[in-house]
Amino acid sequence: MKRAILAAAFILVAQSLPAQEYKDFGKDRLNNSPRHGEWVDIKSGDRTIKAFVVYPERKDKAPVMLVIQEIFGLTDWLRSLCDELAENGVIAIAPDFLNGQKFEDADGASKATSALTSEQIKTVLDATSDYALTKIPAGNGTLAVCGFCRGGGWAFDYATANPKLKAVYSFYGNALDDPAKIAKIPCPVYGFYGENDERVNATIPKAEELMKAAGKKYEPVIYKGAGHGFMRSGEPNNPQVREGDKKARDEAWTRWKALLKQL
């Protein structure tokens, strides 16, 4: 029955990145981090959702960031990004949508992710949101969400379903084009996009138009010379790091750090 947790269609994105970029990495950062990271169990009905949490080293309570994975599952790279977020002062929590599955090729990732429905995604994010706000004593009550690739689109969409969100950071995910949904967004949406990613970027103008008409704040930035997935492929620890993406990643982090201070 739990396999019924798998159903909808998210295959195109997997075709937009070279296969070698799916190789996982990030354990070195995690193993050498001075910050506390741990796995937690989140109850949702009769299901238990695994999530990875990293805490910043600070003397006061911190905002909590929901971190939404790419289609490849809750990878070591994504967990290392949670550690990087914690290094910048926020508690990062990343739920596992794929029950421990990880992938190194587009086909495997596509087949697993293609089964997730919108309702199932929302259920995981709602449960993680509730956990973040009620079960993490070190949290200060401020909640934000970020997502990458397919998760970037999910983050944008989830803003329409959670009025408690204070900010959305959508990395190279499709932007919304539904005026009824956009009307429900309670917070600013900040977009991070690669110049060489027109499949995704083509969705930006309509979202800008609709967000403006609804009186919502949407700030997309397109990073010159970058391709899809530049936060991963531009990571210095990535064995296949791409220089154009590394520059975009550095610029995106500079912007993101400034935004995080506003939470």
KEKOL-632717 format. One line per 3 residues: number of its first residue (from 1); their letters; for each residue x, y, z of N, C-alpha, C. Coordinates in nm, 3 decimals, decimal comma. Example, Ala and Ser with C-alpha at 12.3 -4.5 7.8 and 13.67 -1.06 7.14 Angstrom:
% KEKOL-632717
1) AS) 1,319 -0,569 0,780 1,230 -0,450 0,780 1,320 -0,330 0,780 | 1,285 -0,225 0,708 1,367 -0,106 0,714 1,290 0,003 0,787
% end
This chain:
% KEKOL-632717
1) MKR) 0,084 -0,120 0,000 0,000 0,000 0,000 0,086 0,124 0,000 | 0,197 0,118 0,078 0,283 0,236 0,084 0,347 0,265 -0,051 | 0,355 0,161 -0,135 0,410 0,184 -0,268 0,317 0,274 -0,348
4) AIL) 0,193 0,284 -0,306 0,098 0,373 -0,373 0,136 0,518 -0,351 | 0,235 0,536 -0,267 0,291 0,670 -0,244 0,360 0,720 -0,373 | 0,371 0,637 -0,474 0,443 0,674 -0,593 0,347 0,688 -0,714
7) AAA) 0,329 0,811 -0,777 0,238 0,829 -0,896 0,243 0,952 -0,983 | 0,295 1,038 -1,030 0,262 1,154 -1,116 0,361 1,170 -1,229 | 0,432 1,266 -1,261 0,519 1,263 -1,378 0,623 1,372 -1,375
10) FIL) 0,745 1,336 -1,340 0,850 1,436 -1,329 0,975 1,386 -1,401 | 0,968 1,365 -1,534 1,079 1,301 -1,603 1,166 1,399 -1,682 | 1,106 1,505 -1,733 1,181 1,596 -1,821 1,306 1,651 -1,756
13) VAQ) 1,298 1,686 -1,629 1,413 1,751 -1,566 1,535 1,663 -1,564 | 1,515 1,533 -1,555 1,627 1,442 -1,548 1,705 1,439 -1,678 | 1,639 1,483 -1,786 1,705 1,479 -1,916 1,789 1,605 -1,941
16) SLP) 1,786 1,699 -1,848 1,851 1,827 -1,873 1,993 1,836 -1,818 | 2,041 1,732 -1,746 2,175 1,735 -1,689 2,255 1,615 -1,737 | 2,386 1,632 -1,758 2,470 1,519 -1,796 2,471 1,415 -1,685
19) AQE) 2,474 1,287 -1,723 2,464 1,179 -1,625 2,574 1,185 -1,519 | 2,696 1,229 -1,558 2,804 1,226 -1,460 2,779 1,318 -1,343 | 2,690 1,416 -1,357 2,664 1,509 -1,249 2,578 1,449 -1,140
22) YKD) 2,528 1,329 -1,159 2,447 1,266 -1,058 2,530 1,196 -0,953 | 2,661 1,184 -0,974 2,746 1,121 -0,875 2,739 1,199 -0,745 | 2,715 1,126 -0,638 2,696 1,193 -0,510 2,829 1,230 -0,445
25) FGK) 2,825 1,333 -0,364 2,942 1,377 -0,288 2,892 1,463 -0,174 | 2,979 1,497 -0,081 2,938 1,583 0,029 2,970 1,527 0,167 | 3,010 1,400 0,174 3,036 1,339 0,304 3,154 1,403 0,377
28) DRL) 3,252 1,449 0,301 3,367 1,510 0,366 3,325 1,631 0,449 | 3,240 1,715 0,392 3,194 1,832 0,467 3,117 1,788 0,591 | 3,030 1,689 0,576 2,951 1,642 0,688 3,039 1,582 0,797
31) NNS) 3,137 1,504 0,757 3,224 1,439 0,855 3,313 1,536 0,930 | 3,341 1,651 0,869 3,432 1,748 0,930 3,359 1,869 0,989 | 3,227 1,868 0,985 3,152 1,983 1,034 3,151 1,988 1,187
34) PRH) 3,167 2,107 1,245 3,154 2,121 1,390 3,009 2,128 1,435 | 2,915 2,136 1,339 2,774 2,151 1,373 2,706 2,016 1,395 | 2,600 2,017 1,474 2,529 1,894 1,506 2,427 1,863 1,398
37) GEW) 2,440 1,745 1,338 2,343 1,697 1,241 2,287 1,564 1,287 | 2,160 1,539 1,261 2,099 1,415 1,307 1,980 1,377 1,219 | 1,947 1,249 1,220 1,826 1,199 1,156 1,713 1,198 1,258
40) VDI) 1,595 1,238 1,215 1,478 1,235 1,303 1,364 1,163 1,233 | 1,271 1,111 1,313 1,150 1,047 1,261 1,032 1,142 1,279 | 0,958 1,163 1,173 0,840 1,249 1,177 0,717 1,164 1,148
43) KSG) 0,624 1,162 1,242 0,503 1,083 1,225 0,401 1,159 1,139 | 0,344 1,090 1,043 0,239 1,147 0,959 0,136 1,037 0,934 | 0,030 1,037 1,014 -0,066 0,927 1,005 0,000 0,799 1,046
46) DRT) -0,010 0,696 0,960 0,055 0,569 0,991 0,193 0,558 0,927 | 0,242 0,669 0,876 0,372 0,669 0,809 0,476 0,742 0,894 | 0,601 0,697 0,884 0,712 0,765 0,948 0,803 0,822 0,840
49) IKA) 0,824 0,953 0,843 0,909 1,021 0,746 1,045 1,046 0,809 | 1,149 1,006 0,743 1,284 1,034 0,789 1,323 1,174 0,740 | 1,392 1,247 0,826 1,441 1,380 0,787 1,576 1,403 0,849
52) FVV) 1,658 1,482 0,781 1,792 1,516 0,829 1,790 1,661 0,875 | 1,839 1,684 0,997 1,838 1,817 1,057 1,980 1,858 1,094 | 2,016 1,983 1,064 2,145 2,039 1,107 2,119 2,169 1,182
55) YPE) 2,187 2,183 1,297 2,169 2,300 1,381 2,288 2,395 1,370 | 2,262 2,525 1,366 2,373 2,622 1,367 2,433 2,632 1,507 | 2,554 2,682 1,513 2,616 2,710 1,642 2,587 2,856 1,675
58) RKD) 2,487 2,880 1,759 2,451 3,015 1,798 2,386 3,011 1,937 | 2,389 3,123 2,006 2,341 3,127 2,145 2,192 3,156 2,156 | 2,127 3,194 2,045 1,985 3,225 2,049 1,909 3,131 1,956
61) KAP) 1,777 3,140 1,959 1,694 3,055 1,873 1,707 3,100 1,728 | 1,682 3,007 1,636 1,710 3,032 1,494 1,587 3,004 1,406 | 1,580 3,068 1,289 1,477 3,033 1,191 1,498 2,889 1,143
64) VML) 1,391 2,828 1,093 1,400 2,693 1,040 1,373 2,696 0,890 | 1,459 2,626 0,815 1,445 2,617 0,669 1,407 2,475 0,629 | 1,293 2,461 0,561 1,261 2,334 0,497 1,343 2,324 0,369
67) VIQ) 1,415 2,214 0,352 1,503 2,196 0,236 1,447 2,083 0,150 | 1,409 2,116 0,026 1,347 2,018 -0,063 1,449 1,967 -0,164 | 1,462 1,838 -0,170 1,563 1,772 -0,252 1,538 1,786 -0,401
70) EIF) 1,643 1,755 -0,477 1,629 1,736 -0,621 1,558 1,602 -0,645 | 1,547 1,564 -0,772 1,481 1,436 -0,800 1,566 1,316 -0,758 | 1,693 1,339 -0,721 1,783 1,228 -0,693 1,771 1,174 -0,551
73) GLT) 1,678 1,226 -0,473 1,663 1,179 -0,337 1,740 1,265 -0,238 | 1,739 1,223 -0,113 1,808 1,298 -0,007 1,954 1,257 -0,008 | 2,030 1,320 -0,096 2,168 1,283 -0,121 2,263 1,342 -0,016
76) DWL) 2,387 1,292 -0,018 2,491 1,350 0,069 2,513 1,496 0,032 | 2,504 1,527 -0,098 2,521 1,669 -0,136 2,415 1,756 -0,072 | 2,288 1,711 -0,075 2,183 1,793 -0,016 2,203 1,805 0,135
79) RSL) 2,247 1,698 0,199 2,272 1,706 0,343 2,388 1,802 0,372 | 2,489 1,803 0,283 2,600 1,897 0,303 2,553 2,041 0,283 | 2,453 2,061 0,195 2,398 2,195 0,178 2,320 2,237 0,304
82) CDE) 2,254 2,141 0,369 2,189 2,170 0,497 2,293 2,218 0,598 | 2,409 2,155 0,598 2,516 2,198 0,688 2,563 2,339 0,654 | 2,568 2,369 0,525 2,610 2,504 0,483 2,506 2,608 0,524
85) LAE) 2,380 2,572 0,518 2,275 2,662 0,566 2,291 2,685 0,716 | 2,316 2,578 0,790 2,334 2,591 0,935 2,456 2,677 0,966 | 2,559 2,666 0,884 2,678 2,751 0,901 2,639 2,898 0,890
88) NGV) 2,531 2,925 0,817 2,484 3,063 0,799 2,366 3,097 0,888 | 2,352 3,023 0,998 2,264 3,066 1,105 2,123 3,012 1,111 | 2,085 2,921 1,021 1,950 2,868 1,025 1,951 2,718 1,057
91) IAI) 1,843 2,670 1,114 1,824 2,526 1,132 1,770 2,472 1,000 | 1,837 2,374 0,943 1,795 2,318 0,814 1,739 2,179 0,835 | 1,621 2,154 0,781 1,560 2,021 0,792 1,515 1,975 0,654
94) APD) 1,564 1,858 0,613 1,536 1,804 0,479 1,463 1,671 0,493 | 1,334 1,665 0,459 1,261 1,538 0,463 1,298 1,450 0,345 | 1,289 1,320 0,366 1,319 1,223 0,261 1,190 1,180 0,194
97) FLN) 1,168 1,225 0,071 1,047 1,191 -0,003 1,052 1,050 -0,061 | 1,172 0,992 -0,072 1,188 0,866 -0,144 1,230 0,750 -0,055 | 1,206 0,763 0,076 1,228 0,650 0,168 1,367 0,588 0,157
100) GQK) 1,469 0,673 0,151 1,607 0,623 0,153 1,666 0,590 0,017 | 1,586 0,597 -0,089 1,640 0,566 -0,221 1,730 0,678 -0,271 | 1,841 0,642 -0,334 1,931 0,740 -0,396 1,964 0,691 -0,537
103) FED) 2,000 0,785 -0,624 2,021 0,749 -0,764 2,142 0,820 -0,821 | 2,208 0,754 -0,915 2,322 0,813 -0,983 2,297 0,827 -1,132 | 2,176 0,803 -1,177 2,143 0,820 -1,318 2,003 0,876 -1,331
106) ADG) 1,978 0,942 -1,444 1,851 1,010 -1,466 1,734 0,913 -1,469 | 1,755 0,797 -1,527 1,644 0,704 -1,545 1,590 0,654 -1,411 | 1,679 0,610 -1,324 1,636 0,561 -1,194 1,568 0,668 -1,112
109) ASK) 1,625 0,789 -1,113 1,568 0,900 -1,038 1,430 0,936 -1,091 | 1,416 0,938 -1,224 1,289 0,974 -1,286 1,179 0,875 -1,250 | 1,212 0,747 -1,256 1,112 0,645 -1,231 1,061 0,652 -1,087
112) ATS) 1,151 0,676 -0,994 1,110 0,683 -0,853 1,029 0,810 -0,825 | 1,077 0,922 -0,876 1,012 1,049 -0,847 0,880 1,063 -0,923 | 0,869 0,995 -1,036 0,749 1,009 -1,118 0,626 0,957 -1,046
115) ALT) 0,644 0,879 -0,940 0,529 0,825 -0,869 0,473 0,920 -0,764 | 0,547 1,022 -0,726 0,500 1,113 -0,620 0,391 1,206 -0,670 | 0,280 1,208 -0,601 0,171 1,298 -0,637 0,184 1,430 -0,563
118) SEQ) 0,115 1,530 -0,611 0,116 1,661 -0,545 0,067 1,650 -0,401 | -0,034 1,568 -0,379 -0,088 1,552 -0,243 0,013 1,485 -0,151 | 0,086 1,388 -0,203 0,187 1,320 -0,122 0,302 1,415 -0,086
121) IKT) 0,341 1,499 -0,182 0,445 1,597 -0,157 0,400 1,694 -0,048 | 0,277 1,741 -0,060 0,223 1,833 0,040 0,216 1,768 0,178 | 0,179 1,642 0,183 0,169 1,572 0,310 0,305 1,568 0,381
124) VLD) 0,409 1,537 0,305 0,544 1,533 0,363 0,585 1,671 0,412 | 0,560 1,773 0,332 0,600 1,909 0,369 0,518 1,962 0,487 | 0,390 1,929 0,491 0,306 1,971 0,604 0,356 1,907 0,734
127) ATS) 0,386 1,778 0,728 0,433 1,708 0,848 0,568 1,764 0,893 | 0,656 1,793 0,798 0,787 1,848 0,832 0,773 1,989 0,887 | 0,683 2,067 0,828 0,657 2,202 0,877 0,607 2,200 1,021
130) DYA) 0,511 2,112 1,049 0,458 2,101 1,184 0,567 2,060 1,283 | 0,651 1,966 1,240 0,761 1,922 1,326 0,857 2,038 1,353 | 0,887 2,112 1,248 0,982 2,224 1,262 0,932 2,329 1,360
133) LTK) 0,802 2,353 1,359 0,746 2,459 1,443 0,709 2,413 1,583 | 0,693 2,283 1,603 0,648 2,236 1,734 0,744 2,141 1,805 | 0,837 2,080 1,732 0,923 1,979 1,792 1,071 2,017 1,794
136) IPA) 1,103 2,137 1,747 1,242 2,183 1,750 1,249 2,303 1,844 | 1,283 2,281 1,970 1,284 2,390 2,069 1,379 2,503 2,034 | 1,484 2,473 1,957 1,582 2,576 1,920 1,531 2,668 1,810
139) GNG) 1,415 2,635 1,751 1,357 2,721 1,648 1,288 2,842 1,707 | 1,290 2,953 1,634 1,231 3,077 1,685 1,091 3,105 1,630 | 1,034 3,008 1,559 0,900 3,026 1,506 0,894 3,078 1,364
142) TLA) 1,010 3,113 1,308 1,016 3,159 1,169 1,044 3,040 1,078 | 0,963 3,026 0,973 0,974 2,912 0,883 0,989 2,960 0,739 | 1,085 2,902 0,668 1,107 2,932 0,526 1,126 2,799 0,453
145) VCG) 1,126 2,805 0,320 1,145 2,684 0,241 1,235 2,713 0,123 | 1,320 2,616 0,091 1,402 2,626 -0,031 1,393 2,492 -0,103 | 1,418 2,495 -0,234 1,415 2,372 -0,310 1,500 2,385 -0,435
148) FCR) 1,544 2,272 -0,486 1,639 2,269 -0,597 1,586 2,181 -0,709 | 1,599 2,231 -0,834 1,557 2,154 -0,949 1,406 2,127 -0,936 | 1,362 2,005 -0,940 1,221 1,975 -0,922 1,173 2,030 -0,788
151) GGG) 1,258 2,022 -0,686 1,223 2,075 -0,555 1,205 2,225 -0,554 | 1,270 2,295 -0,648 1,250 2,439 -0,659 1,108 2,473 -0,700 | 1,053 2,392 -0,790 0,914 2,409 -0,829 0,820 2,374 -0,715
154) WAF) 0,855 2,267 -0,642 0,772 2,229 -0,528 0,771 2,338 -0,422 | 0,885 2,402 -0,400 0,893 2,508 -0,299 0,802 2,624 -0,337 | 0,807 2,666 -0,463 0,721 2,774 -0,511 0,574 2,736 -0,491
157) DYA) 0,539 2,614 -0,529 0,402 2,568 -0,518 0,357 2,556 -0,372 | 0,448 2,513 -0,284 0,411 2,492 -0,144 0,377 2,624 -0,075 | 0,429 2,733 -0,127 0,396 2,864 -0,069 0,247 2,892 -0,080
160) TAN) 0,180 2,827 -0,172 0,035 2,849 -0,189 -0,045 2,770 -0,087 | 0,023 2,680 -0,014 -0,049 2,590 0,076 -0,013 2,609 0,223 | 0,089 2,689 0,252 0,132 2,706 0,391 0,142 2,855 0,425
163) PKL) 0,043 2,911 0,493 0,042 3,054 0,525 0,145 3,094 0,630 | 0,214 2,994 0,689 0,313 3,024 0,793 0,451 3,056 0,736 | 0,469 3,036 0,608 0,601 3,059 0,546 0,634 3,208 0,543
166) KAV) 0,761 3,238 0,571 0,809 3,376 0,569 0,891 3,407 0,445 | 0,937 3,304 0,374 1,015 3,326 0,251 1,026 3,195 0,174 | 1,037 3,208 0,041 1,060 3,093 -0,047 1,185 3,122 -0,130
169) YSF) 1,274 3,023 -0,140 1,394 3,034 -0,222 1,389 2,919 -0,324 | 1,354 2,954 -0,447 1,334 2,853 -0,551 1,454 2,853 -0,645 | 1,526 2,741 -0,647 1,644 2,727 -0,732 1,610 2,646 -0,856
172) YGN) 1,615 2,712 -0,971 1,595 2,654 -1,104 1,482 2,551 -1,110 | 1,369 2,590 -1,050 1,246 2,510 -1,061 1,141 2,588 -1,136 | 1,049 2,521 -1,199 0,943 2,588 -1,275 0,865 2,684 -1,186
175) ALD) 0,835 2,802 -1,240 0,758 2,903 -1,167 0,609 2,877 -1,187 | 0,529 2,929 -1,096 0,384 2,908 -1,103 0,319 2,990 -1,214 | 0,208 2,936 -1,267 0,133 3,010 -1,369 -0,018 3,007 -1,341
178) DPA) -0,054 2,981 -1,215 -0,194 2,970 -1,176 -0,231 3,090 -1,088 | -0,311 3,183 -1,140 -0,345 3,303 -1,063 -0,415 3,271 -0,931 | -0,499 3,168 -0,929 -0,570 3,132 -0,805 -0,472 3,086 -0,698
181) KIA) -0,372 3,012 -0,738 -0,270 2,967 -0,642 -0,184 3,084 -0,597 | -0,142 3,165 -0,692 -0,055 3,277 -0,660 -0,120 3,372 -0,560 | -0,249 3,385 -0,568 -0,321 3,474 -0,475 -0,305 3,429 -0,330
184) KIP) -0,270 3,304 -0,308 -0,259 3,249 -0,172 -0,118 3,261 -0,114 | -0,021 3,304 -0,192 0,118 3,309 -0,144 0,133 3,415 -0,036 | 0,186 3,379 0,082 0,190 3,471 0,196 0,321 3,546 0,213
187) CPV) 0,418 3,522 0,125 0,554 3,571 0,154 0,631 3,599 0,024 | 0,747 3,663 0,035 0,830 3,685 -0,084 0,881 3,554 -0,143 | 0,896 3,552 -0,274 0,956 3,438 -0,344 1,081 3,488 -0,415
190) YGF) 1,194 3,426 -0,386 1,321 3,463 -0,448 1,364 3,350 -0,541 | 1,387 3,382 -0,668 1,424 3,281 -0,765 1,570 3,288 -0,803 | 1,631 3,172 -0,824 1,771 3,159 -0,863 1,776 3,070 -0,987
193) YGE) 1,817 3,128 -1,101 1,808 3,056 -1,227 1,938 3,066 -1,307 | 1,964 2,963 -1,388 2,082 2,964 -1,474 2,049 3,017 -1,612 | 2,141 3,094 -1,670 2,117 3,155 -1,802 2,089 3,050 -1,909
196) NDE) 2,160 2,937 -1,902 2,148 2,835 -2,005 2,045 2,728 -1,965 | 1,927 2,773 -1,929 1,824 2,682 -1,879 1,686 2,733 -1,921 | 1,669 2,754 -2,053 1,546 2,816 -2,102 1,422 2,731 -2,075
199) RVN) 1,439 2,599 -2,064 1,324 2,514 -2,032 1,255 2,564 -1,905 | 1,334 2,600 -1,804 1,280 2,653 -1,679 1,255 2,804 -1,689 | 1,351 2,875 -1,748 1,341 3,021 -1,752 1,220 3,072 -1,829
202) ATI) 1,172 2,991 -1,922 1,054 3,031 -2,000 0,930 3,045 -1,913 | 0,935 2,990 -1,792 0,818 2,999 -1,702 0,823 3,126 -1,616 | 0,934 3,199 -1,620 0,951 3,316 -1,530 0,860 3,434 -1,568
205) PKA) 0,853 3,477 -1,696 0,775 3,597 -1,729 0,629 3,590 -1,686 | 0,565 3,477 -1,707 0,424 3,464 -1,667 0,410 3,477 -1,516 | 0,502 3,415 -1,443 0,497 3,423 -1,297 0,519 3,567 -1,251
208) EEL) 0,612 3,637 -1,317 0,634 3,778 -1,282 0,507 3,859 -1,302 | 0,442 3,836 -1,414 0,318 3,909 -1,446 0,210 3,882 -1,342 | 0,190 3,754 -1,310 0,084 3,717 -1,217 0,115 3,760 -1,074
211) MKA) 0,241 3,747 -1,034 0,279 3,788 -0,898 0,263 3,939 -0,881 | 0,301 4,013 -0,982 0,286 4,158 -0,976 0,138 4,197 -0,968 | 0,056 4,132 -1,051 -0,087 4,163 -1,052 -0,153 4,131 -0,918
214) AGK) -0,098 4,030 -0,848 -0,154 3,990 -0,719 -0,092 4,067 -0,603 | 0,000 4,157 -0,633 0,065 4,234 -0,528 0,163 4,153 -0,447 | 0,221 4,050 -0,508 0,317 3,963 -0,440 0,460 3,996 -0,482
217) KYE) 0,553 3,967 -0,394 0,694 3,994 -0,421 0,760 3,871 -0,483 | 0,811 3,887 -0,603 0,883 3,780 -0,673 1,007 3,841 -0,734 | 1,124 3,792 -0,691 1,250 3,847 -0,739 1,335 3,737 -0,802
220) PVI) 1,318 3,714 -0,933 1,402 3,615 -1,001 1,534 3,677 -1,046 | 1,641 3,603 -1,029 1,772 3,645 -1,079 1,826 3,533 -1,166 | 1,870 3,569 -1,286 1,928 3,472 -1,379 2,080 3,490 -1,380
223) YKG) 2,152 3,384 -1,348 2,297 3,392 -1,335 2,366 3,358 -1,467 | 2,444 3,454 -1,515 2,508 3,445 -1,645 2,604 3,326 -1,653 | 2,594 3,253 -1,765 2,685 3,143 -1,792 2,655 3,014 -1,718
226) AGH) 2,548 3,014 -1,638 2,516 2,896 -1,557 2,414 2,808 -1,626 | 2,423 2,679 -1,600 2,325 2,585 -1,650 2,232 2,539 -1,539 | 2,144 2,447 -1,573 2,053 2,391 -1,474 2,134 2,316 -1,367
229) GFM) 2,092 2,327 -1,243 2,159 2,253 -1,137 2,290 2,313 -1,091 | 2,309 2,444 -1,111 2,441 2,502 -1,085 2,483 2,500 -0,938 | 2,389 2,488 -0,846 2,429 2,481 -0,705 2,502 2,351 -0,677
232) RSG) 2,464 2,245 -0,748 2,534 2,116 -0,734 2,658 2,111 -0,823 | 2,639 2,143 -0,951 2,751 2,128 -1,045 2,857 2,235 -1,026 | 2,824 2,343 -0,953 2,922 2,446 -0,923 2,987 2,431 -0,788
235) EPN) 2,948 2,328 -0,714 3,004 2,302 -0,582 3,152 2,267 -0,594 | 3,241 2,336 -0,521 3,385 2,310 -0,532 3,423 2,165 -0,503 | 3,348 2,098 -0,416 3,379 1,959 -0,382 3,325 1,858 -0,483
238) NPQ) 3,253 1,907 -0,584 3,202 1,819 -0,688 3,317 1,774 -0,777 | 3,340 1,644 -0,791 3,449 1,596 -0,878 3,437 1,645 -1,022 | 3,313 1,675 -1,065 3,290 1,726 -1,201 3,250 1,873 -1,200
241) VRE) 3,307 1,950 -1,109 3,269 2,091 -1,097 3,286 2,164 -1,230 | 3,189 2,251 -1,264 3,195 2,330 -1,387 3,219 2,475 -1,349 | 3,316 2,537 -1,413 3,360 2,671 -1,372 3,250 2,776 -1,385
244) GDK) 3,174 2,772 -1,496 3,066 2,869 -1,512 2,962 2,855 -1,402 | 2,935 2,732 -1,365 2,838 2,708 -1,259 2,895 2,743 -1,122 | 3,025 2,726 -1,105 3,088 2,762 -0,977 3,074 2,913 -0,952
247) KAR) 3,096 2,993 -1,055 3,082 3,137 -1,041 2,938 3,174 -1,004 | 2,842 3,109 -1,072 2,701 3,137 -1,043 2,666 3,094 -0,902 | 2,718 2,980 -0,860 2,692 2,932 -0,724 2,744 3,032 -0,621
250) DEA) 2,865 3,081 -0,644 2,923 3,179 -0,551 2,836 3,305 -0,543 | 2,790 3,351 -0,659 2,706 3,471 -0,663 2,571 3,445 -0,595 | 2,516 3,326 -0,619 2,388 3,291 -0,559 2,400 3,283 -0,407
253) WTR) 2,510 3,227 -0,358 2,529 3,216 -0,214 2,545 3,355 -0,150 | 2,615 3,444 -0,217 2,630 3,580 -0,165 2,494 3,645 -0,148 | 2,410 3,631 -0,249 2,275 3,685 -0,242 2,193 3,615 -0,134
256) WKA) 2,202 3,483 -0,131 2,121 3,404 -0,036 2,160 3,436 0,109 | 2,287 3,449 0,135 2,331 3,481 0,271 2,272 3,614 0,318 | 2,269 3,710 0,228 2,210 3,841 0,264 2,062 3,826 0,294
259) LLK) 1,992 3,744 0,215 1,849 3,722 0,237 1,822 3,647 0,366 | 1,909 3,552 0,399 1,890 3,474 0,521 1,897 3,563 0,644 | 1,977 3,665 0,638 1,989 3,757 0,752 1,861 3,836 0,775
262) QL) 1,773 3,838 0,674 1,647 3,910 0,688 1,536 3,826 0,752 | 1,561 3,695 0,770 1,459 3,609 0,830 1,437 3,644 0,977
% end
